[in-house]
């Protein structure tokens, strides 16, 4: 699969299914726009994050991929060497187009036994929320916390992670959060989970611009983690946001 093929077929209103080599893994992807093509290739810029997540996975790992988009990080975890492949990944993606593509990519790669997709936003309430959307399938700027430069919106189901865990009887050992400024809402909905079944590792993209790196009550996310017994052990700064790795002390 190459850029020209994607461009021609997108102009014709067709998708392209083919193999893309990413971080040493041959993934089968369904791509129907240049935005998706760029998304697939841009994951290489997050190779440090993916590699670090892989280091802390294994057959007993239960992973929550919160903000899964079209499934790239989950697929890369599934494509890890046997010793680093997680036993189970729950993929949370509320945006309808991205979710449909997430399901499609999971099926194309034959990993339905490991990757479990949920069309669900995780937040600090259980009910419904407005998701502010941007652009085409594959766009990663959708958010339940801000309508900044949104091109559309849709009503999506939202649930506290602690409620989801109680409902499904599943407890994550590793959590990855990439939710475009709503990370404080997600963490707030995980508070009781962090008390009863604290995951060993949490990877979170924190949007630091304009003081957005706070919980709903104004507490700094860093302070919230410290109060729950976690310390920051890795940071990768990217423009106005940071990838952080918090580990249970």
C-alpha positions as CSV (number, residue, x, y, z in Angstrom):
1,X,0.0,0.0,0.0
2,X,1.4,3.4,-0.9
3,X,0.3,7.1,-0.8
4,X,-0.6,7.3,-4.5
5,X,-2.8,4.3,-4.4
6,X,-4.6,5.7,-1.3
7,X,-5.0,9.1,-3.0
8,X,-6.4,7.7,-6.3
9,X,-8.9,5.4,-4.5
10,X,-10.0,8.0,-2.1
11,X,-10.9,10.3,-5.0
12,X,-12.9,7.4,-6.4
13,X,-14.6,6.9,-3.1
14,X,-13.0,3.5,-2.5
15,X,-11.0,2.2,0.4
16,X,-7.7,0.3,0.1
17,X,-6.8,-2.8,2.1
18,X,-3.2,-3.8,2.2
19,X,-0.1,-4.4,4.3
20,X,1.7,-1.6,6.1
21,X,5.1,-2.2,7.8
22,X,5.1,-0.3,11.1
23,X,7.8,-0.7,13.7
24,X,8.8,-4.1,12.4
25,X,5.2,-5.4,12.3
26,X,3.2,-6.1,9.1
27,X,-0.3,-4.8,9.8
28,X,-3.2,-5.2,7.4
29,X,-5.1,-2.0,7.4
30,X,-8.2,-0.6,5.6
31,X,-7.5,2.9,4.5
32,X,-10.0,5.2,2.7
33,X,-8.4,8.7,3.0
34,X,-5.1,10.4,3.1
35,X,-5.8,11.4,6.7
36,X,-5.9,7.8,7.6
37,X,-2.7,7.1,5.6
38,X,-1.0,9.9,7.5
39,X,-2.3,8.6,10.8
40,X,-0.9,5.1,10.1
41,X,2.5,6.5,9.2
42,X,2.6,9.1,12.0
43,X,2.5,6.3,14.6
44,X,6.3,6.0,14.0
45,X,6.7,9.3,15.8
46,X,5.2,7.5,18.9
47,X,7.7,4.6,18.7
48,X,9.2,5.5,22.1
49,X,5.7,5.2,23.7
50,X,4.8,2.0,22.0
51,X,8.2,0.4,22.8
52,X,7.8,1.4,26.5
53,X,4.3,0.1,26.7
54,X,5.5,-3.2,25.2
55,X,8.2,-3.5,27.9
56,X,5.5,-3.7,30.5
57,X,3.1,-6.1,28.8
58,X,3.1,-9.9,28.8
59,X,0.7,-12.8,28.6
60,X,-1.0,-11.8,32.0
61,X,-1.4,-8.2,31.0
62,X,-4.9,-6.7,30.7
63,X,-4.6,-3.4,28.8
64,X,-7.1,-0.5,28.5
65,X,-6.4,1.5,25.3
66,X,-8.5,4.6,26.0
67,X,-8.8,6.6,22.8
68,X,-7.9,3.8,20.5
69,X,-8.8,5.6,17.3
70,X,-8.4,3.1,14.4
71,X,-6.5,0.7,16.5
72,X,-2.8,1.2,15.6
73,X,-1.3,0.9,19.1
74,X,-3.5,-2.0,20.1
75,X,-2.6,-3.8,16.8
76,X,1.1,-3.1,17.5
77,X,0.8,-4.6,21.0
78,X,-0.9,-7.7,19.5
79,X,2.0,-7.9,17.0
80,X,4.6,-7.9,19.7
81,X,6.9,-10.8,20.4
82,X,5.2,-13.6,22.3
83,X,6.7,-12.6,25.7
84,X,5.4,-9.0,25.3
85,X,2.0,-9.7,23.8
86,X,-0.8,-8.8,26.3
87,X,-3.4,-11.4,27.2
88,X,-6.2,-9.0,26.6
89,X,-6.7,-5.4,25.3
90,X,-9.9,-3.4,25.7
91,X,-10.1,-0.7,23.0
92,X,-12.2,2.3,23.8
93,X,-13.2,4.6,20.9
94,X,-16.4,6.6,20.9
95,X,-16.3,8.3,17.5
96,X,-18.5,6.3,15.1
97,X,-16.3,6.3,12.0
98,X,-13.1,5.5,13.9
99,X,-14.9,2.8,15.8
100,X,-16.1,1.1,12.5
101,X,-12.5,1.2,11.2
102,X,-11.2,-0.1,14.5
103,X,-13.5,-3.1,14.2
104,X,-12.5,-3.6,10.6
105,X,-8.8,-3.5,11.3
106,X,-9.1,-5.9,14.2
107,X,-10.9,-8.4,11.9
108,X,-8.4,-8.0,9.1
109,X,-5.6,-8.9,11.5
110,X,-7.4,-11.9,12.9
111,X,-7.0,-10.7,16.6
112,X,-10.6,-10.7,17.8
113,X,-9.6,-13.1,20.6
114,X,-7.2,-10.5,22.0
115,X,-8.6,-7.1,21.1
116,X,-12.0,-6.1,22.3
117,X,-13.5,-3.0,20.8
118,X,-16.0,-0.8,22.8
119,X,-17.8,2.2,21.2
120,X,-17.6,4.1,24.5
121,X,-16.0,7.2,25.9
122,X,-14.6,6.9,29.4
123,X,-15.1,9.9,31.7
124,X,-16.2,11.0,35.1
125,X,-19.9,10.2,34.6
126,X,-22.0,7.3,33.3
127,X,-24.6,8.2,30.7
128,X,-24.3,10.2,27.5
129,X,-21.9,12.9,26.4
130,X,-21.3,15.2,23.4
131,X,-18.2,14.3,21.4
132,X,-16.8,17.2,19.4
133,X,-15.4,15.8,16.2
134,X,-12.8,16.9,13.6
135,X,-12.2,16.0,10.0
136,X,-12.1,12.6,8.5
137,X,-11.8,9.0,9.7
138,X,-8.5,8.5,11.5
139,X,-8.5,12.0,13.0
140,X,-7.3,11.9,16.6
141,X,-8.6,15.3,17.8
142,X,-12.1,14.3,18.9
143,X,-12.8,15.3,22.5
144,X,-15.6,15.3,25.1
145,X,-13.9,18.1,26.9
146,X,-13.6,20.9,24.3
147,X,-15.3,22.0,21.1
148,X,-12.2,24.0,20.0
149,X,-12.1,24.0,16.1
150,X,-14.6,21.2,16.0
151,X,-16.2,20.4,12.6
152,X,-19.1,18.4,14.0
153,X,-20.5,16.6,17.0
154,X,-22.3,13.4,18.0
155,X,-23.8,12.0,21.2
156,X,-21.9,9.1,22.5
157,X,-22.2,6.7,25.5
158,X,-19.8,7.6,28.3
159,X,-19.0,5.5,31.4
160,X,-16.7,5.8,34.4
161,X,-13.9,3.2,34.0
162,X,-14.7,1.9,37.5
163,X,-18.3,1.2,36.5
164,X,-17.1,-0.6,33.4
165,X,-14.7,-2.8,35.4
166,X,-17.4,-3.7,37.9
167,X,-19.9,-4.5,35.1
168,X,-17.5,-6.7,33.1
169,X,-15.4,-8.1,35.9
170,X,-12.1,-7.0,34.3
171,X,-9.3,-5.0,35.9
172,X,-6.5,-3.4,33.9
173,X,-2.9,-3.9,34.7
174,X,-1.8,-1.3,32.2
175,X,-3.7,1.8,31.0
176,X,-3.0,4.0,28.0
177,X,-4.9,7.3,27.8
178,X,-5.0,9.6,24.7
179,X,-8.2,11.6,24.8
180,X,-7.4,15.1,23.6
181,X,-7.7,17.1,26.8
182,X,-10.2,14.9,28.6
183,X,-7.6,12.9,30.5
184,X,-8.6,14.5,33.8
185,X,-12.2,13.3,33.3
186,X,-11.0,9.8,32.5
187,X,-8.8,9.7,35.6
188,X,-11.6,11.1,37.8
189,X,-13.8,8.1,36.7
190,X,-11.0,5.7,37.6
191,X,-10.6,7.0,41.2
192,X,-12.2,4.0,43.0
193,X,-10.5,1.6,40.6
194,X,-7.1,3.1,41.6
195,X,-8.1,2.4,45.2
196,X,-9.3,-1.2,44.8
197,X,-7.4,-2.6,41.8
198,X,-4.6,-0.1,40.9
199,X,-3.0,-0.8,37.5
200,X,0.8,-1.1,37.7
201,X,1.4,1.3,34.8
202,X,-0.5,4.2,33.3
203,X,0.6,5.9,30.1
204,X,-1.2,9.2,29.6
205,X,-0.9,12.0,27.0
206,X,-1.3,15.2,29.0
207,X,-2.2,18.4,27.2
208,X,-0.3,21.0,29.1
209,X,-1.2,24.1,27.0
210,X,-3.4,26.6,28.9
211,X,-3.2,24.7,32.2
212,X,-5.2,21.8,30.8
213,X,-3.1,19.3,32.8
214,X,-5.6,19.3,35.7
215,X,-8.4,17.2,37.2
216,X,-12.0,18.5,37.1
217,X,-11.6,20.0,40.5
218,X,-8.4,21.9,39.5
219,X,-5.9,19.6,41.1
220,X,-2.8,19.0,39.0
221,X,-2.7,15.6,37.3
222,X,0.8,15.1,38.7
223,X,-0.4,15.7,42.2
224,X,-3.4,13.4,41.7
225,X,-1.1,10.5,40.6
226,X,1.2,11.1,43.6
227,X,-1.7,11.1,46.0
228,X,-2.7,7.7,44.6
229,X,0.7,6.2,45.1
230,X,2.3,6.7,41.6
231,X,5.5,8.3,40.5
232,X,6.4,9.6,37.0
233,X,9.2,7.6,35.5
234,X,9.3,8.8,31.9
235,X,8.3,11.9,29.9
236,X,8.3,12.6,26.2
237,X,7.4,16.2,25.3
238,X,5.6,16.8,22.0
239,X,4.8,20.5,21.3
240,X,2.0,21.4,23.7
241,X,1.5,17.9,25.2
242,X,3.5,15.2,27.0
243,X,3.5,11.5,27.0
244,X,4.0,10.4,30.6
245,X,4.5,7.0,32.2
246,X,3.3,6.7,35.8
247,X,4.2,3.6,37.8
248,X,2.8,2.3,41.0
249,X,5.3,3.1,43.8
